[in-house]
Structure formats: C-alpha cells, structure tokens
C-alpha cells in the first residue's frame, strides 16, 4: 500500500469516526480488551507496543500502516479492515470483532521456469494454535458437525469470547490431514459475535451450564 493510499485511509478513518467518537464519549465507557495475539504481532513489528488494537476501541486509533485492505465507497469507510491474517469488524466506529485464520501451510508462488519450488510453504503463525488455551481460554463448549467441522467456545480471563472453527486443512502439504485449519472470531459483546458466528450464543449458553463440556482441543 503506497503512501497516498495510507494517507487517504487515515483521513477517511478520522473523518468517519469523529462523529461516532463524539457521541460515544457522552455514554459510559465500555470495557475494552486486547484482541488475541496483539502482543505477538507487536513483537513481529519490532517490539513496538504502539498501535495495539483493543476490542471496543475507536477505529480511528488504528494505525493506517497496518492496513492491507479496507473498502471505501463514495469516500466513506466500510465496516471491515484486513491486517495480515486478521480481519476487523467495526460497524459503528468501534472495533467489535476480530477474526483470524491459522493454516499449517500457505500458498506458495508458482515456479518461474520449473517445478523446483514446492506448492506449499509452512506458515509460522500456525504455532499460535499451541497457545490457544493461554490466549483464548480453555474450551468450555464444543459441537461436532456432520461435515467434519468442530466448533468451540473459549472465554479468556479478560472476558473475551472466542468462537473457534476447526476445519479440514485449507491448503495441502505434508501430513496436512493431521493439521486442521482454524478460524477464530473474538469479541466482547454477544450481539456482534453472534452476527459473525450464529452458533456463538448457543455455545455460550452451554458454557454457563455446570455440566458443560470442558475439554482442551488445540492441536
């Protein structure tokens, strides 16, 4: 993304969010929490803690340099932004959900003249799957689906709710069948989380039951 578009997006974000921020400032402040894996992303950027994104934060606080893609229609900001493996949803000017995907392999560039380049590349971000229990909280409810998917609900100590979709590997690679793909949708408010993942409310209610299923399934 060149400097022109970064500057343009920054202007659009600030202009679009200003009115919302002014209205929200008159209301009681909502609780906030870092989106999952934000500290790890900061380390990857060189250890800078600036620009960390929190759920319920004003989207105008988001650093435009992190944005890979953001729809802008007729000069108005849309409701989504994509940052590395992350998608943010901010329908009313505040970040309400964060969606991340984790795949053992990612597509590789095609070979220029021969087949020496493999068709897959290991994705280092997949190692974060091993820290789901500590980052997202342990599984408190799970449902198995006939198509091979599994859906989990996890709740972290700071009350971030995460719906985790466990799916067959999206990209092929050695032993890919042993390494499923994961889609993680996180939020602090059920109305937004269930908008993105309709199963969220049902899973959350299962978590509230004393007999709720409690297993750790991160692989």
N, C-alpha and C positions, 0 to 999 in steps of 0.2 A: 504494500500500500504506500503510494508516494506521499510527499509532504502536503501536497494540495488537498488530497482527499482526507488526510488526517486532520488538517486544519478545518476543512468543511464539516467533517463529522463532529469535531469538537464544538463548533458553532451551533450545529443543529441540536446536539445534546443539551447544551447550556440553554438555548432558547426554548426548547420544548419542555425542559424540566423546570424552568424557572417558575412558571405559574403553578405547577403542581407542588413544588417545594414550598412556595409561599403559603398555599392552602394547607399543606400538611403541617407546617410549623405551628399552626393555630390549634392543632389537635395534640392529644397526648402522644408522646414519642413511643413508637412501637419497639419491642425488643429486637435486637439485631444479633447476628452470629456470623462468623466467617463461613464462607462456603467451603465444603470439604476440599482438602488438599491445597488450599491457598498458600500456606506457608511453604509447602514443597515447590509450588510454582514460583514463589519469590526467590527461593534458593537457586532455581534454574535460571532466573533472570540476573543472577549475580549477587544474591544475598540481600537485595533491597526490599525493605518491608513497605515501601511506598506503593500506593495504588492497590492495596489489598481490598478485595471485594467482600462485602458483607450483605447477607440477606436483609431486606428491608431498608438498605441504604439508598439514597437518592442516586439515580443512574448518572447524574452529572458529575459524581465523584470518580467515575470510572475513567482510567487513563485511556485516551484515544489511541495511544501507541500499541496497546494490547489487542485492539480490534482487528480481526481479519476480515470480517464481513458484517455489514449492517444495512438492512433495507431502508432506503429513504425515498418516499413517494411524494411528489409535489412539494419538495422542500420540508416535509415533516418526517420526523423519526418514526420508524416502525416500533414493534414490540419485542424484537429479538436481536441479539448480537452474538456472533461467534468469535470465540477466543481459543486458540489451539484446539484441544479436544473438548472444549466447554461451550455450551450454549446457555445464554442468559435470557430470561423472560421478564419483562418489566412493563406490564400493560398500563400502569398508572404512574409511571415515572420512577417507581422504586423496584429494585431487583427482588422478585418474589420466588423464583425458582432457578436452579442451576442444574443443567443436565450434562453429564459426562459419559463418554463411552470408552471402554477398555477392551482392546483386542490383542491377542497374543502376537499376531502378525499384522502388518500393514502392507498395502500395495507397494510394489517396487516399480521403479521406472523400467520401461522396456529397453532391452539391449539395443544399442545403436546399429550394430552390424552382425552380431552373432548371439548365441544363447548362453554366454558366459555369466550374465547377470541373472541371479535367481529370481523367481516370480514372487518371492516373499522377503520381507525383512522383519526380524524380531522388533517389537515395539517396546522400548524400555519403560514406558508408562504402565505397562501391564503389571509390573512388580507392585504397583499400588494395591492391587487386588489382595495381596497378602496382609495389608494393613486395614482392611475394611472394618474388622472388629474394633480396632482402636480409633479409627477415624469416624466411622459411621455409627458405631454401637453394635452390639450383638443382635442377631436375628431374633425378633420376638414373634413373628408370624410368617408363615410361608404357605404357598399354594403351588401345586404341580398342575401343569396343563397338558392336554392330550397331544399338543403339537411339539412336545419336548421342552417347552419353556418352563422356567420356575420363577415365581415372583416372591420376593422377600420384603419385609418391612423391618427397618432398623431405626432406632432412635438414639441419638448421641447424648452425652451428658448435658450439652447446652441446648437440648430440646430440638435440634434439627432432625426432621423426619426425612428418611430416605427410602424410596421405593427402588428396589434393585431387580432388574430383569436379567435373568440368567438364560442365555440363548446358545444354540449351537454356534460354533466358531464362524464368524462372518468371512474371514479370509483364510485360505488354505496354507498349510505349512506342515513341517514335520510334526507328527503327533498332535495336529490341531484338534482332533476329536477329543483329546484329553484336556483341552484348554478352552472352555467356553468363552463367549463374549459377554460383556456386562454393560448394561445401560443403567446409570444411576441418576434418579431425579430427586433433588433435595429441596426442601422448603420449610418454612416455619409456620405457615398457615395452610390448613387442610383444604380450604376452598380453592386455592391456587394449585396445590399439589394434586388434588383430585381432578382438576381441569386438565392437567398434563397426563395424569395416570389414573383412569377411572377406578382402578382397584384399590387405590390408596385408602379410602375411607373404610372399606370393609376390612382391610388388613389391620388398620389402626385399631378398629374395634376389637379385633381378635387379640391384639396386644394388651388390651385392657382387662381381658378375662384372666382370672387366676390360673386357669388350666391352659392358657395359651401355649402354643408350641414354641419352645425355645431351643434352637439349635444354631450352631455356627457353621455356615456353609461356604465361606470364602475359600477359594482354591488358589 
